[in-house]
Each structure stands twice: as structure tokens, then as C-alpha cells.
Amino acid sequence: MDLTIGIALVICGGALEGLFSLPVTRTPRWQWENIWGLGSLLALVLVPWPVVLLTVPDVGAVYRSVDISVVAWALLFGVGWGLGGIFWGKGIAALGVALGVSLLMGLINIFGSPVLLAFTEGPAKLLEPGGLTLLLAVGVMIAGVAICSMAGALKERELAGSAATTSGAAATMRTPFLVGLGFCIVSGLLSALVNFGFVYGEPLKQKAIELGARPAAAPNVIWAMVFTGNYAVNAIYAFGLMFRNKTLGRLVTTGGLHHWAWALFMGIAWPLGIVLYGIGAGRMGSYGAFVGFPMMLVMAILFGNLAGALTGEWRDTSSRPRMTMLLGVAVLVVAFLIFGIASRTMQ
């Protein structure tokens, strides 16, 4: 029963992670930095510390009772996660959507699951039946991501036309391929640090339980530090762009309550998805973080594509990109099922 509940929570968390960036396309009167900066700021202010203070008794005692290095690493892993998002955009701009997204999601998956497992349990763990099943699931997921990315590239090519395609190719050529590849590798490594923070912050969780926190709420002492690092980096970067591009005033002069409501949705959905993942992973057993993390990524991709379909992104495309996307979705569903088998096998 715990495993089933855990997987259900991971699915819900992945859904929120797939949908939290939807406001970027629903706030046309703002620039990217407006919605991203305000959403990050709201996520920083509304979630990590209010949630941990409300759900974990004597938070200060928890942090004082563990080695300071545990707290520092949780914060630094969050900062790394935030920096990964910045390099994400640079990698996509250099390599294009199809190759960039495939490479990035594959690297996040690899660094955040099997590599992390090898770090914490030793490489031999990957050669056990559960580890081999996990590696198989990761490989299938990467294939599914590659197919979905190919479908996205086909869609953009059809919608943009040959002129836009030529323009995009020229833009991509401004950044050398090897530099773009480096951006993707750095982003893949840094973005996976959110799961490193969760795993290496385990002493914080255990201390919170010792001091009276419910097991479901205990991971919030980890997320408070990880989220602070991540959302502070994103907010500082985006607000810096607003000052540089002179777009800060748009927050109050354009968009109104409609745009602020979307920013609020982003600020709540983004961290809440990770919180639900953490609770779910805790219910999936000792290796929940290693299996639950890629399962969350799969669901994020699926729900992100569902949101795109429901908002009309595929309306004017032919059957070829649509069928390619459906194939990619089917492969991702298979990957999700294999992850579920891996979770049972690794118990």
C-alpha cells in the first residue's frame, strides 16, 4: 500500500512539475524574465519557510542538532539546481530543442538516479537485479524523451516555416557546438542536484522525526534549504534581466491580476511538485529517491505535453509530428512501468 501511495504522490508531483511553467505562455504582456522572476520570488517567499515552520516542530533545534555541513550542502545543492536552470536555456539555444532537450533530460536522469545511487551505495548496486532494471528504465526513458523532442522539432518546423527554420539555424550557429554541448552537460549535472540535496539531507529528515515531526512532513526541513538556494538564484537572475532590459515596470503597468494569478500558480506549483515527490519517495522504500526521481521526470514530460496539446500548440500540425509525439509518450509510459518494477525489485 505504501508503494502505491508513494507512486501516486510522485505522479501528482510530476504533474505539477510539468505544468508549473505553463504561465510562461499564458502571460503575453510580460517578458520571460517578468513571469520567471516573480514566480521564483513567490516560490521563495510562500513555500519553503512557511511550510516548514507550520509542519515541523522546533525547526531551529533540527538545524542546530546536525552537522553544519549537512545544512550547508543542502543549500549549495539548491544553488546548483538554480544555476542548472540558467545553463538549460543556454544549452537549448545552442543545440536546438530536439537535441538539447533530449540531452538535458537524459543527463538529469542519469546524474540524478543511477549516478547518485552509485555514489551513495557503490557501483556494485547497479549490477544487482534492481539496479539493472533501473538502468533499463533510464535507457527507455531517454529514448522516449528523444522521440518527443523529435516530434517537437517537427512541430516547430511546420509552424514556423522555412524562413524561421533558416533563422533558427543561423542563431544556433552563433554558439559553437562544443560550447553548447558543454552548457548541456553542466546543466544536466547541476539540475540533478535537487535530488542530491534530498538524499544527502537525510540526516535533517531523521532529526526532524526524532524531535516529533511526522514522517510525511520531515523532508520539509531539507526542502527549505534546497528551495532557498534554487529560487533565490532564479529570482536574482530574472530580476537582474528586468533591470538590464528595463522591463521591471511591466509587473505593475501591464497584465494586471490575470498575470499575477499565473505567477502565483507558478510560485506554488513549482515547489509543491517537489514536496509531493519527496513524500512519495519516502513511501517507496529505501531506494525511493533513486526510482521516484526519474518517475517524476517522466510524468513532468507527459503532463507538459498534455498541457501543450490542450492549449492548442499542436492544432495546426500534420499527422506526422502528432504520431511521433504519441510514439514518444507510449515509450515514456513503458519507461514509467519499468521504473515501477525497479522500485519493487530494489526493496
N, C-alpha and C positions, 0 to 999 in steps of 0.2 A: 504493500500500500504506500509506504514512504517513497519508494522509487517512482511509482505512478504519479503521486502528488508532486514529487520533485521535477519530473519531466514536464508536467502540466505548467508548473511555475516557470520553468525555463522557456517553454513555448510562449507564455504571456510576456516574459521579459524580452524575448527575441522579437515579438510583435511590436513592442514599444520602441525597441532599438531600430526596427525597420521603418517606423512611422515618425520618429521624432524630428527628422529633417524635412518632413513634408511642408512645414511653414516656409521653407526657403522658396518654394514655388507658389505659395499662396499669398505672398506679400509683395505684389508688383511695384508698389510705390516706394519701397525701400531697396537699398543696395544690399548685397550679400552681407557685408560687414555689420549692417544695422540689425538684421534678424539674428545673425550668429552671435554678435556681441551681447545683445540684450537677452537672448535665450540663455547664453552661458552665464551671464550675470545673475539672472533669476534662478538658474540651477544652483549656482554657488550660494545664494542668499537663502533660498526657500527650502532646500532639501537636506544637505549633509548635516549641518549642526542642529537645526530644529528637530530633525528626525531622531538623531542620536540622543539628544537631550530628553526627548519625550519617551523614548523606548528603552534606554539603558540607564539603570540607576547608578548614581555616583560615577559619572563618566571620568571626572578628574582622577579619581582613585585608580581607575583602569589604566589610564595612561601613565600614572606615576608608578604603577606596580610592575611594569615591564621594562626591559632594557630600552634605553632611549634610541638605540639603533633600530629597533623594530618600528617605532613610530616614525623615525626619520626615513627609513626605507619605504614605508607605505606612502609618505608624502612625495618622495622622489619618484617612485613608480608612477604616481599620479601626474607629476610634472612631465615625465617621459611620455605618458599616454597623450597628454595635451600637445606636446611637440610633434608626436606622430601624426596628429591630425593636420598640422601645418604642412609637414612634408608630403602628406597624402595628396593635397591639392597640387603641389609642385610635380609630383610623380605622374599624376593623371595628365597634367598639362604637357609634360614632356613626351610621354609614351602613347597618349591617346586612351580613350575609355576602355576599349576591348582588352588590350594588352595590360594596361595599367591596373584596372580593377581585378583582372584575373591574377596578376602577380601579387598585388597587395593583399587580397583576401586569402590567397594561398599562403603567403608568408605569415600573416597574422595567425592563421590556423595552425601552421607548423610551429611557430615560436611559442604560441600561447597554449599548446596542448602537448604534442609528443616531446618537443624540446624541453618544455617545463617539467614534464614527467621524468625525463632523463636526468635533469638537474637535481630533482628532489629525491627520486627513488633509485637512480642509477640506470645506465643504458640497458642493462640486462632485463629491466622490467618491460621494455619494448619487445623483447623476444619471447615473452610468455604469451599464451593464447589471447588474453585480454589485450595486451599491447599490440599484437599483430592485427587483431580485429580493429583496434583504434587506428592503426596506420592505414589499413584498408579503407576505413571510413573517411579518413582525411584525404586519401587519393581520389576516392569517388566524389567527395565534395569539391575538390579542386577542379575536377573535370566538369562538374555541374556549373561551377562559377565561370569557367572558361566558355561554356556553351551559352550561358546567359549573357556574358559580356559580348560574345559574337552577335547575339540577337540584338543587343543594344546598339552595337555599331551599325548593323544593317538598318535598324530603325532610323538612326540619326542620318545615315546616308540618304535614305529615301525622303525624309522630311526636309533635310537641308538642301538637297540638290547638289549638282556637280560644282557650282560656284562656291558653296560653303565648304564642300569637301576639299577643294583646292586650297581655300583659305586656311582651313584647319591644318592641312598637311604642311603648309608653309609655316604656320605658327609652331607646329611641333618641331620642325627642323631647326628653329632658333636655339633649342636646347639639345646638345649632343646626346645621342642615345645612351652612352655610358654614364653620363651625368644623371639622366632620367632614371636609369636603372639603379644608380646609387641612391637617389631620392626614394625609390620604392623599397629598396632593401632597408634603409634607415627607418622609413615609415612603418614597414611591416614589423620590424623589431620593436620599435617604440610603442606602437599601438597595442601590441600584445602585452605590454607591461601592466595593463589593468588587471590581467589575470595573475601576473607575478605578485602584484600588490595583495590580491585576495589570498593567495596561497601562503606567501611569506608573512602575511599579517595574522596568521592563525593564532599566535600567542595572545594577541589582543582579544580575539574572539573567545578563547578559552578563559582568559582572565575575567572578561565580562560575565561569562556564565558562572564562574566561581563567586562573583560578587552579586549574583542574583538576577542577571539578565536572562530572559527567555532565549532558548537556542535560536529561534527564528529571528530575534532582534539583535542578537550578539554581533553578527557581521557588520552592523551599522557603525561600530567603532573603527572598523577597517575602512569602510567606505567614506567616513567623514574625512579622513586624511587623504585618501586617494582622490576623492572628488574635489577637495580643496585645491590640490595640485593641478588637476586637469582643467577645471572650469576657470581657475584663475589665469592659467596660461591662455586659454581660448578667449576669455574676456579681454585680457590685456592686449592680445594681438589684434582682435577685431576693433576695439576702441582706438588702438593706435592707427589702424587703417581709416577709421572715421575722421580722426583729427587730420591725418595726412591728406585724405581725399575731400575734406570739408563736407562730410555727409552726416555729421553728428546731429545737426539740426533737424534732419528728416524724422528723427524719433518723435518729435513733438509737433512738427508742422505738416506731416503727411501721414496717411494711413489710418490714424485715429484708433478707436477701441478695437476695430477689427484686426489690425496688425498687432496690437499689443496682446490681444487674446491668443493669437497664434504664437507669439513669443512666450506667453505663459504656458501654453501647451508644450512647447519645446522644452522649457525650463523644468517642467515636471516629468514629462515622458522620458526624456533622455536619462536622468539618473534613476528614475523609478524602475526602468527596464533592467538596469544593472543590479539594483537592490533585489528584485524578484529573482534574477538569475542566482544571486548569492544564496538566497533562502532555498531555492530549488536544488542547487548544487549540494548544499548541506544535507538535504534529504536523500540524495542519490548515493550516499555511502562515502567511503574514504577517498575514492577517486572521482567524486562528483565534479570537482573543479576541472579535471582534465578531459572529461567527456562532455560535461554540461556546457563548457565554453564554446566548443565548435558547434554543438547543437543549437545554442543561442544564435551563433553567426548564421547558420543555415536558415533559421526562422526569420532572422532580420532580413536576409536577402529575399525570402519568399514574400514576406509582408511588404517589403519595399516595392517589389514588382507588382504585387496586388494593388497597392496604393496608386502606382503609376497607371495601371490598367483602368482603375475606377475613375481616375481623374482625366482620362482621355488621351494619355500620352501615346497610345497605340492606335488611335482612332483612324488616322489617315494612312496606315501602313498596309502593305500587301500581306498575303498569307505566309510568305517565306520567313520574315522576321518573327511573326507570331508563332509559327510552328517551331521555329528554332528555340524561342523562349519557352514554349511548352515542354520541349525536349529537355532543356536545361532544368526546368522546375521538376520534371519527373526524376531526373538524375539526383537532384538535391533531396527529394523525398526518400529515394533509396539510401542516400548517404545518412539521412536522419535515422532511418530504421537500423542501419548497421551500427550507428553510434549507440542506439538503444541496446543492441546485442552486446556491444563492447562494455557498456555500463554493467550489464548483468554478469558478464564473464569475468570482469575485474573485481567483483565483490569478494 
